Amino acid sequence: MAPTAPQVSEDPAAAPPRLTRVAVAGATGYAGQELVRLLARHPAVTLTAAMSSGSTSAPRPLPALKRVWDGAVAPLDVERLAANAEIVFLALPETASAEVGTALLARGVRVIDLSGAFRIRRDADRQRWYPATTALPDGVVYALPERHAAAIRNARLASCPGCYPTAALLALEPLAAAGLLEGAIVVDAKSGISGAGKTPSERTHFSENHGSVAAYAVFSHRHTAEIEQELGTRVTFVPHLVPLDRGILETIYAPLPRGTTATQIAAALEAAYASAPFVRLTGTDLPEIKHVAHTNFCDIGWRVDEAGGRLVLVAVLDNLLKGAAGQAVQNLNLMLGLDERTGLL
């Protein structure tokens, strides 16, 4: 059954519902600006502050959000965040998130973190990929809404999955849970350039990307550890940069146990996402990035070679929304006991 919408009083004399105070740290990045846009129009919250990633930056407006949110992005100030917000979104680099997130928790503020700082549970793996996070605070939940909604509702810190792992895990986890995967899994992923963040580099320069596709971080991408942690198995993950501003497409290859049928694959995915408002199953009609751009949907399609025991899954999402800001707001809705769709449709 789909989640129900928040109840609204029909009594005109009734007091308006209390709005939850929220703030954003890292509001000038791509995901941060998407967060400000979503939260400024969210009916259950009031955006009390939007801050940059540094404490010495000058206040600045966000011209793209004029008349949506007309405030100014202020320098990063943990004490002001704690004083003015009940829930703080962190769209910061992981080193900053590790420090700021821990400080906010100590002040009784709930946190929704978009970085990787708190995603990895095993100390040795976290030391390799996110060394600034020396230990996980109490109350951290790996916040993939479709898989961990009950835990997210009571989380002190919702650690949002990375954009690549979101697509991979939504496609693979129901099949793994049903015992329908066997052997080596390969995730061939392609992402738009905004996935690399706003700080320019040679790799993200227009003239380096236009008209080209490039693989990168083969056997060394930190999202591999995240995918393997949640699946409990080894995965070969190869990301590629494609000349799009936003969007991810993952083609996933997996061998199947002998005798597995296309009907079994479909049944496992349909059972997992029957009540999931932001996962759309397309069956054998394989989805494309243009179907999900500027939305919070993840579309998943598949083809099964029953005779050969092979499965191909295709998962697509918008890396800035379902892969970042939109998923963070979806987690906010769970934490507030709202319909997951609030402010996202």
C-alpha positions as a printed NumPy array, in Angstrom:
array([[  0.   ,   0.   ,   0.   ],
       [  1.328,   3.445,  -0.917],
       [  2.068,   5.86 ,   1.945],
       [ -0.792,   8.173,   2.843],
       [ -0.636,  11.947,   2.521],
       [ -0.401,  14.152,   5.624],
       [ -3.804,  14.96 ,   7.126],
       [ -4.956,  18.554,   6.733],
       [ -7.507,  20.09 ,   9.085],
       [-10.708,  21.383,   7.448],
       [-11.384,  23.759,  10.364],
       [-10.598,  27.295,   9.088],
       [-10.005,  28.428,  12.66 ],
       [ -7.435,  25.731,  13.338],
       [ -3.833,  26.806,  13.817],
       [ -1.596,  26.216,  10.776],
       [  0.598,  23.128,  11.055],
       [  3.991,  23.704,  12.645],
       [  6.794,  23.877,  10.081],
       [ 10.056,  22.061,  10.792],
       [ 13.083,  24.338,  10.653],
       [ 15.735,  23.084,   8.228],
       [ 19.028,  24.405,   6.895],
       [ 21.508,  23.524,   4.154],
       [ 25.302,  23.578,   4.426],
       [ 27.032,  23.488,   1.054],
       [ 24.269,  25.349,  -0.75 ],
       [ 26.367,  26.632,  -3.646],
       [ 27.196,  23.238,  -5.178],
       [ 24.999,  21.493,  -7.722],
       [ 23.251,  19.237,  -5.195],
       [ 23.129,  22.04 ,  -2.622],
       [ 21.273,  24.358,  -4.983],
       [ 18.816,  21.58 ,  -5.811],
       [ 18.235,  21.158,  -2.078],
       [ 17.52 ,  24.853,  -1.62 ],
       [ 15.087,  24.79 ,  -4.544],
       [ 13.202,  21.787,  -3.149],
       [ 13.158,  22.912,   0.467],
       [ 12.092,  26.48 ,  -0.305],
       [  8.854,  25.093,  -1.759],
       [  8.366,  22.157,   0.625],
       [  5.011,  22.564,   2.431],
       [  6.136,  21.1  ,   5.77 ],
       [  9.407,  22.948,   6.402],
       [ 10.832,  26.41 ,   6.597],
       [ 14.343,  26.976,   5.253],
       [ 16.06 ,  29.052,   7.929],
       [ 19.607,  29.136,   6.535],
       [ 21.657,  28.219,   3.495],
       [ 25.415,  28.229,   3.953],
       [ 28.483,  27.694,   1.818],
       [ 31.139,  25.045,   2.356],
       [ 33.584,  27.453,   4.022],
       [ 33.525,  29.761,   7.018],
       [ 35.313,  32.641,   5.283],
       [ 33.238,  33.041,   2.109],
       [ 31.294,  36.247,   1.498],
       [ 27.463,  36.124,   1.535],
       [ 26.088,  35.639,  -1.99 ],
       [ 22.693,  35.177,  -3.655],
       [ 21.704,  32.241,  -5.867],
       [ 20.531,  33.945,  -9.068],
       [ 19.085,  30.744, -10.545],
       [ 16.675,  30.541,  -7.593],
       [ 15.439,  34.126,  -7.637],
       [ 11.761,  34.274,  -6.582],
       [ 12.03 ,  30.67 ,  -5.418],
       [ 14.401,  31.577,  -2.578],
       [ 15.69 ,  35.129,  -2.298],
       [ 18.013,  34.735,   0.65 ],
       [ 21.787,  34.924,   0.611],
       [ 24.163,  32.02 ,   1.116],
       [ 26.07 ,  32.749,   4.322],
       [ 29.475,  31.479,   5.471],
       [ 29.468,  28.088,   7.192],
       [ 28.706,  28.466,  10.909],
       [ 27.968,  25.334,  12.955],
       [ 26.603,  27.234,  15.95 ],
       [ 24.151,  29.148,  13.787],
       [ 23.058,  25.939,  12.086],
       [ 22.417,  24.313,  15.459],
       [ 20.545,  27.331,  16.779],
       [ 18.283,  27.795,  13.787],
       [ 17.471,  24.315,  12.505],
       [ 16.112,  21.02 ,  13.789],
       [ 17.374,  19.14 ,  10.737],
       [ 20.455,  20.141,   8.729],
       [ 21.307,  18.915,   5.245],
       [ 25.017,  18.574,   4.535],
       [ 26.057,  18.897,   0.885],
       [ 29.699,  19.29 ,   1.861],
       [ 32.914,  17.479,   0.932],
       [ 33.253,  14.371,   3.098],
       [ 36.032,  15.803,   5.275],
       [ 33.859,  18.78 ,   6.206],
       [ 30.783,  16.589,   6.663],
       [ 32.638,  14.334,   9.075],
       [ 33.411,  17.316,  11.296],
       [ 30.19 ,  19.296,  10.924],
       [ 27.879,  16.285,  11.1  ],
       [ 29.429,  15.06 ,  14.348],
       [ 29.281,  18.56 ,  15.855],
       [ 25.604,  18.95 ,  14.987],
       [ 24.688,  15.577,  16.458],
       [ 26.398,  16.596,  19.696],
       [ 24.1  ,  19.632,  19.785],
       [ 20.96 ,  17.553,  19.34 ],
       [ 20.382,  18.378,  15.673],
       [ 19.338,  15.659,  13.24 ],
       [ 21.436,  15.447,  10.072],
       [ 20.862,  14.344,   6.488],
       [ 24.272,  13.939,   4.864],
       [ 24.823,  13.732,   1.097],
       [ 28.559,  13.008,   1.304],
       [ 30.219,   9.645,   1.787],
       [ 31.511,  10.465,   5.258],
       [ 29.148,   8.154,   7.16 ],
       [ 28.223,   5.495,   4.578],
       [ 30.817,   2.817,   5.274],
       [ 30.331,   0.735,   8.415],
       [ 33.527,  -1.344,   8.434],
       [ 36.354,   0.628,  10.038],
       [ 39.1  ,  -0.606,   7.705],
       [ 37.111,   0.253,   4.57 ],
       [ 36.104,   3.631,   5.933],
       [ 39.715,   4.398,   6.842],
       [ 40.686,   3.739,   3.217],
       [ 37.953,   5.758,   1.524],
       [ 36.822,   8.328,   4.118],
       [ 39.669,   8.646,   6.662],
       [ 38.293,  11.843,   8.196],
       [ 35.493,   9.79 ,   9.764],
       [ 37.373,   7.964,  12.491],
       [ 34.223,   6.404,  13.971],
       [ 30.514,   6.311,  13.179],
       [ 28.336,   8.181,  15.673],
       [ 25.323,   6.461,  17.201],
       [ 22.131,   6.729,  15.199],
       [ 23.628,   6.612,  11.687],
       [ 21.46 ,   4.862,   9.082],
       [ 22.406,   4.029,   5.495],
       [ 19.478,   5.939,   4.05 ],
       [ 18.259,   4.209,   0.893],
       [ 14.544,   4.943,   1.379],
       [ 13.148,   1.999,  -0.549],
       [ 15.177,  -0.497,   1.484],
       [ 15.509,   1.053,   4.98 ],
       [ 12.454,   3.26 ,   5.531],
       [ 11.705,   2.029,   9.049],
       [ 15.227,   2.762,  10.314],
       [ 15.36 ,   6.141,   8.554],
       [ 12.274,   7.375,  10.407],
       [ 14.167,   7.301,  13.714],
       [ 17.66 ,   8.114,  12.413],
       [ 19.771,  10.776,  14.058],
       [ 21.897,  10.925,  10.916],
       [ 20.588,   9.753,   7.548],
       [ 23.605,   8.951,   5.379],
       [ 22.315,   9.21 ,   1.82 ],
       [ 23.752,   6.686,  -0.657],
       [ 25.947,   7.833,  -3.515],
       [ 24.372,   8.367,  -6.916],
       [ 26.005,   5.334,  -8.537],
       [ 25.177,   2.971,  -5.628],
       [ 21.556,   4.171,  -5.541],
       [ 20.912,   2.932,  -9.071],
       [ 22.902,  -0.278,  -8.621],
       [ 21.367,  -1.226,  -5.288],
       [ 17.796,  -0.493,  -6.298],
       [ 18.267,  -2.826,  -9.253],
       [ 20.189,  -5.581,  -7.484],
       [ 19.17 ,  -5.773,  -3.822],
       [ 15.723,  -7.363,  -4.309],
       [ 17.258, -10.032,  -6.536],
       [ 20.062, -10.745,  -4.087],
       [ 17.546, -11.024,  -1.231],
       [ 15.522, -13.51 ,  -3.285],
       [ 18.589, -15.653,  -4.019],
       [ 18.387, -14.912,  -7.747],
       [ 21.974, -13.776,  -8.265],
       [ 24.914, -16.121,  -8.569],
       [ 28.47 , -15.344,  -9.569],
       [ 30.28 , -12.226, -10.746],
       [ 28.285,  -8.991, -11.035],
       [ 29.45 ,  -6.231, -13.379],
       [ 28.124,  -2.669, -13.115],
       [ 28.93 ,  -0.568, -16.197],
       [ 27.931,   2.963, -15.173],
       [ 27.78 ,   6.219, -17.1  ],
       [ 27.273,   9.615, -15.472],
       [ 26.778,  13.191, -16.537],
       [ 29.515,  15.673, -15.648],
       [ 27.663,  17.267, -12.723],
       [ 28.332,  14.042, -10.812],
       [ 31.951,  15.154, -10.464],
       [ 30.879,  18.224,  -8.472],
       [ 31.141,  21.932,  -9.192],
       [ 34.875,  22.432,  -8.677],
       [ 36.379,  22.568, -12.187],
       [ 39.153,  20.246, -13.307],
       [ 40.752,  19.07 , -16.519],
       [ 38.499,  16.01 , -16.483],
       [ 35.337,  18.132, -16.296],
       [ 36.461,  20.816, -18.777],
       [ 33.975,  21.172, -21.669],
       [ 36.555,  20.663, -24.388],
       [ 37.813,  17.476, -22.68 ],
       [ 34.326,  15.932, -22.462],
       [ 32.415,  17.128, -25.487],
       [ 32.214,  14.373, -28.096],
       [ 33.921,  11.802, -25.868],
       [ 33.225,   9.062, -23.313],
       [ 35.885,   8.021, -20.797],
       [ 36.186,   5.275, -18.184],
       [ 37.835,   6.296, -14.916],
       [ 38.759,   4.99 , -11.445],
       [ 38.771,   1.365, -12.602],
       [ 39.175,  -0.867,  -9.499],
       [ 39.616,   2.26 ,  -7.399],
       [ 36.257,   4.04 ,  -7.143],
       [ 35.066,   4.478,  -3.57 ],
       [ 31.472,   3.677,  -4.492],
       [ 32.538,   0.079,  -5.059],
       [ 32.933,  -0.411,  -1.307],
       [ 29.46 ,   0.98 ,  -0.724],
       [ 27.807,  -1.305,  -3.281],
       [ 29.667,  -4.358,  -1.987],
       [ 28.803,  -3.502,   1.619],
       [ 25.085,  -3.449,   0.906],
       [ 25.027,  -6.462,  -1.414],
       [ 27.425,  -8.567,   0.639],
       [ 29.336,  -9.703,  -2.434],
       [ 32.146,  -8.621,  -4.758],
       [ 31.202,  -6.367,  -7.672],
       [ 33.17 ,  -5.108, -10.661],
       [ 32.149,  -1.452, -10.939],
       [ 33.423,   0.7  , -13.82 ],
       [ 32.192,   4.319, -14.037],
       [ 32.321,   6.431, -17.192],
       [ 31.99 ,  10.161, -17.757],
       [ 29.676,  11.134, -20.617],
       [ 29.055,  14.613, -22.086],
       [ 25.714,  15.256, -20.369],
       [ 25.052,  17.763, -17.609],
       [ 23.059,  15.296, -15.47 ],
       [ 21.844,  11.712, -15.36 ],
       [ 23.156,   8.197, -14.743],
       [ 22.641,   5.018, -16.757],
       [ 23.919,   1.715, -15.41 ],
       [ 23.98 ,  -1.487, -17.43 ],
       [ 24.361,  -4.36 , -14.975],
       [ 25.363,  -7.891, -15.936],
       [ 24.782, -10.873, -13.657],
       [ 24.76 , -14.679, -14.047],
       [ 21.664, -16.441, -12.731],
       [ 21.232, -19.718, -10.853],
       [ 20.357, -22.609, -13.118],
       [ 16.675, -22.627, -14.019],
       [ 15.932, -19.004, -13.112],
       [ 13.152, -17.56 , -15.264],
       [ 12.226, -14.083, -16.43 ],
       [  9.002, -14.455, -14.441],
       [ 10.989, -14.901, -11.219],
       [ 13.073, -11.787, -11.9  ],
       [  9.976,  -9.717, -12.596],
       [  8.165, -11.046,  -9.534],
       [ 11.045, -10.206,  -7.176],
       [ 11.336,  -6.635,  -8.435],
       [  7.586,  -6.062,  -8.51 ],
       [  7.191,  -7.345,  -4.949],
       [ 10.007,  -5.104,  -3.724],
       [  8.678,  -1.923,  -5.303],
       [  4.896,  -2.35 ,  -5.335],
       [  4.566,   0.534,  -2.854],
       [  7.672,   2.531,  -3.806],
       [  6.568,   5.88 ,  -5.23 ],
       [  9.884,   6.688,  -6.913],
       [ 10.88 ,   3.368,  -8.497],
       [  9.324,   2.662, -11.885],
       [  9.757,  -0.805, -13.372],
       [  9.774,  -0.831, -17.161],
       [ 10.179,  -4.575, -17.754],
       [ 11.763,  -5.409, -21.094],
       [ 11.371,  -1.794, -22.287],
       [ 14.788,  -0.525, -21.273],
       [ 14.784,   2.992, -19.773],
       [ 16.823,   6.023, -20.829],
       [ 18.273,   9.003, -18.994],
       [ 15.859,  11.41 , -20.662],
       [ 12.97 ,   9.564, -18.981],
       [ 14.179,  10.532, -15.484],
       [ 16.1  ,  13.802, -15.908],
       [ 14.876,  16.511, -13.492],
       [ 12.821,  13.965, -11.492],
       [ 13.252,  11.852,  -8.361],
       [ 12.465,   8.608, -10.199],
       [ 14.704,   5.606, -10.714],
       [ 13.577,   3.535, -13.697],
       [ 14.648,  -0.113, -13.942],
       [ 14.302,  -2.427, -16.927],
       [ 15.73 ,  -5.892, -17.629],
       [ 16.225,  -8.691, -20.12 ],
       [ 16.719, -12.361, -19.192],
       [ 18.477, -15.018, -21.232],
       [ 16.901, -18.093, -19.635],
       [ 18.793, -20.601, -21.759],
       [ 22.149, -18.981, -21.045],
       [ 21.436, -18.084, -17.409],
       [ 22.198, -14.409, -17.937],
       [ 20.554, -11.192, -16.721],
       [ 20.993,  -7.623, -17.941],
       [ 19.497,  -4.806, -15.883],
       [ 19.364,  -1.149, -16.925],
       [ 18.824,   1.445, -14.181],
       [ 18.608,   5.198, -14.776],
       [ 18.234,   8.205, -12.492],
       [ 19.036,  11.9  , -12.216],
       [ 22.266,  12.07 , -10.217],
       [ 21.37 ,  15.456,  -8.689],
       [ 17.864,  14.445,  -7.603],
       [ 17.256,  10.739,  -6.943],
       [ 21.034,  10.391,  -6.638],
       [ 21.413,  13.324,  -4.235],
       [ 19.032,  16.178,  -3.276],
       [ 15.727,  14.506,  -4.147],
       [ 16.612,  11.351,  -2.229],
       [ 17.685,  13.523,   0.723],
       [ 14.26 ,  15.212,   0.765],
       [ 12.622,  11.787,   0.465],
       [ 14.533,  10.839,   3.615],
       [ 13.415,  14.075,   5.288],
       [  9.816,  13.097,   4.61 ],
       [ 10.357,   9.715,   6.253],
       [ 12.005,  11.354,   9.28 ],
       [  9.007,  13.694,   9.64 ],
       [  6.397,  10.971,   9.15 ],
       [  5.17 ,  12.452,   5.859],
       [  4.245,  10.94 ,   2.532],
       [  7.563,  10.295,   0.777],
       [  6.323,  12.271,  -2.23 ],
       [  5.831,  15.526,  -0.311],
       [  7.624,  18.377,  -2.063],
       [  8.943,  16.078,  -4.802],
       [  6.   ,  15.74 ,  -7.18 ]])
